[in-house]
Amino acid sequence: MAGSLRIHGDQDLDKTAGVSFATIRTDLHWVTRSKTPARKTPGKFKQPPKDPVKVFCRLKPLQNDGDISCLMATDTTITLVPPESCLQYRANNFKEYQYVFKQVFSESSKQKEVFDVVALPLVGDLIQGKNGLLFTYGVTGSGKTYTMTGEPNDGGILPRCLDVLFNSISDYQAKKFVFKPDKMNGFEVLSEVEAMLERQRELHGDLATGKNVKTPRRKNSDEEIGFRIPDTTKITNLNDDNTFGVFVTYVEIYNNGIYDLLEDISDDILRNKSLQVKLVREDASRNMYVHGVTEVEVKSTNEAFQAFYKGQKRKRMAHTALNAESSRSHSVFTVRLVQAPLDCRGEAVVQDKRAICISQLSLVDLAGSERTNRTKNTGQRLREASNINNSLLTLRLCLETLRENQLQGTEKMVPYRESKMTHLFKNYFDGDGQVEMIVCVNPSVDDFDENVHVLKFAEMTQEVQVSRAAPLRVDLGLDLPKGRRNAYKNLEDLRREIESEIVEPNTNQPIYSLSGPFPCLELMNPNDSTIMDLTHFLELRIQRRQAMQEEIKKLVLEAMLSACGLVSSTTESDDIKDDLVVHPAGGSIAGQRKGCETVIVPAPSSREFYSDLYSSLASY
């Protein structure tokens, strides 16, 4: 039958099945299959714009006037000329090496000039919500620490970054503890009441332990801060409807371990116990961070410097043949800027964690690369030098792999995890912020061989492209009005102006208020003027209270005499209570004395009533 179905037409099928084939087609909604559409060629994924790693070169002045330089420099190039003492010259290789950088700073360049060109744009990006990473790199004794830190009377990059940041946000800072670290690389927003309780808790803890946040400071830090000349540069293009908080961390990478230099532990305990090793972890946004690191909230450059000097005291330093104070570790000082919008009134921070924008600037002072035959290191110093060189080698391998992947389109795995330093900075090279490097060079002929490798690596670093990070914009759909901070400030200024018009007590004018509102009763630290301000406020309040009492007594006495149909006159004494003479209403006093033989006195019941009333008011 199957065969007959194949050869018979629709009529035969109708006879066999007893149902019209056309009906079957209609009931099944028979639809012919359309052609497969041609596959569209997928468009190329739009890559974010990329910028090369910016590398600058800074030359260190020769130590002595008679020293010979092994290089020649222009505004953008360095040419190394092999001296007779180098290995290359002795091998009859007289080849010169030329390296090109974004800018070369000569021996006469000032700290201010270096900062304005290299780091000032990074501070501007920090305020706009972008991340930044800045390295100083070079051989031992090439001026890396001087470039990064500087001297009290001529600060380096780090203090100038702090100066410019606080100059810019000084009028927009949140009170302490409004932003609080959540221990997972993020922050929480506290209400004004919660923040005040945290401040009081901190103050009570300081008082209980005998700690004073203002007076006891290290001698060295006091002297350096006292003689420090601040940078006055200010960035103005910031959102004044945001409020800001600044937090700093300071870690060192020593023998491939990360240590928290600001850990809350006394220096006496550290003499017998070393700092604990910290771990690098990934947060919910896949950003790398040091787990459990101490984040110190600072309100000024001086407070940030106190934290910096605390860490400097704990940092590993040692004497070598090339440097009397050689860093035995890489140090990372990170400034984290937290900002969040004000509410619709412009009074308080929006209580929503999603509204927080966090940006950070990491300033890295790399330990110098060393050669054992020059430093004469042995034992522990030799092990330290080996770890320093290994971490720098890993950094070089990571950058070379990134460059190869970008140039050849390969996808080789970048060995970030082979070193704690590269693992920590993985996000920056993956496109989460601007990366810059200052390679410091000592032009002495003794450093020629090391400078060849340092400058070659630095020039290669420029070929690495880093994705340009867009500023973080948070839109919660709150439709907050612009200029709300200034509107609230103007309202508060007007209120204070009205309150200031309350004059000193004057008996010729009615007094309607004892004083203005109470001053701030929050005790910020043991040395502030809160108690003195409160004492002055209460003294003024007592004076106004006494003046008001006198005013009420006068009004009540006048009402009492008026109710009795009498008028009063005072004698030569100004005190109405001491010498009061009562006369009938109407007529002159002299006429009343001559014409009246009796003295009109109010009824005893009335006198007793007003006397009792007067006594009760006098005791008020």
C-alpha positions, 0 to 999 in steps of 0.5 A: 500500500505504501507503494501505491501511495507513492504513485497515486495522485490526490484522488486515489488518496481521497478514496483510500483515506475517505478524507479530502487531501485538500482538507488535510492541508487546510487543517494542518495550515500547510506552509512551505519552508522558507529558504535559510537566510544568509549568515550575516558577517559579524561586525568587529568588536569595537575595542576601547581606545588605548594609550601607550605606557608613558615613560619619562627619563630623569638624569641625576646630577653627577656627584663630583664636578670632575666625574665623567658622564657616559651619555648625551641627552636631548629633550626626548632621547638618551644616547649611551656612549661606552666608556673605556671601563665598561665590558663592552669597550674591552670587548672591542664593541664601541656601539652607541645606544640611543633610546627615545622617551616621552620626555627627558628631564635634565640634571637641572630639572626641578621637582616642580617641573617633573611633578607638573608634567608627570603626576599632575595629570594623574591627580586630575584623573583621580578626582575624575574617578580614574585610577593611576599607577606611577613607577620610579625605576632604575639602578641603586642610587639613581635618584628614585626615592628622591624623585618620589619623596624629595626633601622637606623644602623641595617635595617630590611627587608623593607630597605634591600629589597630596597637596594638590588633592587636598587643595582641590577638595578641601571645601568638599570633604565629608566628616570622618567616618561618613565613608567606612572601609568594608574590608573587601576593597569597598566602602560603606556610607554611614549616616551623620549619627553613625559617623558621629558615634564612630568618631566618639568611639575613636576618641574614647579609645585614644583617651583610654590608651593615653594616645593623643592624635595631635601632640605626640609625634616623632621628632623626625616627622615633626621637623620635616613637616615643619619645614615643608613647603607645600605645593599650592596648585589646585584643580578646579574642574570637579563636581562640587555636588559630591563629597569626598573622603581620602584614605591611604595605604602603605605596603612593602613587597619584601622577599616576594611577601606583602607587608602592611606598614600601617598595621595597628601594632606598636613599635615596641612589639615590632622589635620582637615580632615581625609584620604578618604577610598579607594576601592578594585577593580579587574583589567582587568587581575582579579588582586585585587588592591586599586583603586586610590592609590598614586603610587610614582616613586622612583629612590633610596632607600633614595627616597623610604624612604622619601615616607615611612616616610611620610606614617609613620607620618600618620599611626595610633599609640597609647599607650597601657598597653603593647606597648608605640607605638602600631600599630592600623592598618595593614600596607602594603608597596608595591614595584612595579617593572616595566620592558620593553625591549629596542628597537633593537638599545638598545637606548629607550624603546619599545613603546608597552604597551604589552611589559611591565612586572609588578611584586610586593612585598608586605611587611605587618606589621600586627597589634598585636593580643590583649587581653582586660584583658591585654591591658586594652583597652576601648572606641576607643582603644577597638574598634580598637582591636576588628577590628584588631582581626576580620581581623586576624580571617578572615585571619585564616578562609581563610587559614583554608578553603584553607587547607580543600579544598586542603586536602579533595578535597572540593570546599568551598567558601573562605571568602576573602570578609569578610575583606579588608585585605584578599580581597586585598591579594586574588590573592596571595593565589589563586596562583599569587606569593610566600607567606611567614610569619614570626611569632614573639614570645616574650618568656616571661611567660606573653605571653604564652596563646597568643603564644599558639594561634599564633603558632598554627595558624602559623603552620597550615598556612604551610599546605596551598599549593599555586600554583607556579607562573611562571615568566611573559615572553612577546614575541611580535615577535620582534626578538630583538638581545641580548646585544643591551644595551651594544652595544649602550653603547660602541658606545656612549662611543666611541663617547664621547671619540672622542669628548673629543679629541677636544683640547683647542684653539691653533693658531698653529692648525686649528680649525674645530668646536666651541665645542662638542654637547650641554650638557643636557638642561633638568632641573631636579630639582632646585639644579642640575648643569645644568645651571652651566654646560651650562655656562661653555660650552658657555664660552668655545664656545666663546673662540673657536669662538674668536680663529677661528676669529683670524685664519680666519683673518690671512688666509685672510690677507695672501691671500690678500698679495699673490694676490697683489704679495707682502709678509709681514714681521712683526716688533718686535710687534707680532700684524700684524695689528699694524706694517705692512711693505710691500716689493716687492716679492723676495730678502732680505729686506736689499737689497730691501731697498738699491736697490729700490728708490720707494715703490711699492704700490698695486693699490688703487682699490685692496687695497680698495677691500681687506681692505673692505673684511678684515673689514667685517671679523674682525666684524664677 
